Amino acid sequence: MIRAELQGHYRTDARYPAVVVNVTNHCNLACSHCFVFRDGNPNKAPRSIREEMDDGAILETLVGLRERHGIRVALWMGGEPLLRKRLLAEGIHIFERNTITTNGTIPLVDFGAETLYVVSLDGPEDLNDAIRGRGVYRKVMRTLSRLPADFSSPVQAQCVVTKRNQHRLEELVEALQATRVGWMTFSFYVPRANEAGEDAWSDNEERGAAVREVMRLKRRYPGFVRNTQRSLDLMLPPWARRVTAACPARDHILPLYLDDGRFTTPFCCYGNDVDCERCGAWAVFHLAARLGMGAEDAA
């Protein structure tokens, strides 16, 4: 019997179109901004004492949740989800559409056209490697360069914009245009409550310059930078706090951690210690734009 720890906004009778599945805490990197092992994340624990849930238990749990909640779309995360390739190979058949978020240092598996890869890079080489580790940028570029010509799973890149890298985003855009990446998106750093430092903006007003820089890149590289204009508009004051105060992810996305013999539904897929007012998650604002949030203000 799988133990469950139901937290956050989870409702047993709700319909969730999408699920974020954290299938492992293990990773071959130790990125400085990763939320998986920080305080406030219900999955935080020394790796040596955590028990990975076996594939069969995970698959059984996901089928049950799909039937209960009508889940159609899955975002597979970790840790590094490609450390559990056999699980992914079976799990993607449970849902209609799948996205695998990877650090890009492990060779990608062709799971077909209905499975999207999102490869993470956080700036040009020096800035990326300061966050993700020495040599990581070149490993990711090597992975992308080795994709076979008939590789059918689409590949997207995603960059987490921070106060540290916001002035050098175009360097990354130009570098990625020369690879097999089809397009890219920008997410914005989600800080912990009361967090300050070189990555976190003090408020949404200060973050505005970074949002406007992505808007500029979207105009300059149309079709390649695929954040929607409306989602970026919503990240600016005063709309940003209106979106996060009525966070659409709470009602549309089920965050799910699967580890240590149980499944957990945290407050947010970023953990239990996030500063919602300064949230910059791509999924939150992309979903808000699709749902027409703020349309009355734009009219």
Phi, psi and omega in degrees: 000124180282126176284147179232140174238100187266117185230193172058226185254014184296135175231131183295338183259008185275158171259126179240111179298330186225154177229139171257115188252111173270103188268347179200148171267348183284145181207151176271000175239172176220069185294138187292336181260009182291137183270350189295322185248022179262161178301141181098348175267125183295347178267001184291125176187154176303136183301328186293338183252001180273144179253117178291131175291136184287161186304315183299319180293320178296312182297318179297318179297317182293321177298317179297318179291324176299315182291322182289322190247358180070032183290131180246333188235136179235136170250115184266125184224179175215218024034203178250106185297334180288355170288348178235062185297321181295323176296315179299319182301327177271321186295328182294342179279351179284330188243160182290320181223149185220145173231132178247119178266121187227155176280354172080005180268350179252137180307136180282146178258135179282103180260007177102170189290341181272000179245117181265135170263135170244113184260129186268128169218139187242038176133181173298171194309312185293319180287318178301312186287337174294333180266317191257349177118150183298131177085356184292318181304314181291326176296318180294316179298325177292318176303313181295323182288340183264004177294130180293158183299330183263017179295119191264340178287124179295149183235124178243148171256149175223135180245132172273115179281132177230171176297335183284324187251000190298338183270359184230025182293326184295330177300319180290319178303313182296320180294320183287334178295340180270006182250186178279003177295132181281326180192176178217160174227163176242129168255165182240141188308133177256105184277164170284162176302132178068013181284137172228167180143193187284345181259327188266131172285153181289330180198178182290334177295315178294325179293340185307322180298322179291321178296317180293330176294320176294323175301318179296317179294325177298319178292323184281330182237064183297137181089335179264314173273112193250015165300137178283150179300320182295320179296324178289320176303319183291343179278353180266153174297147000268002188290329187304313182288332176293322178294311184290332178293332178241046190314116182291339180296331182300325184260351186239343183232127177264110175280133189220121172257134181235101184192162173057033176074020182208164168245142186235138174249099184284176176302321183209154178296343176272002179111186186259006186241020187282153174265096185299326183296332179255018180301139176229021185297131180304315185298321182296311186279329174296317178294319178300319179294318180295328181276356178080019178296137180081001183298328181293332179282331182277343184290000000 
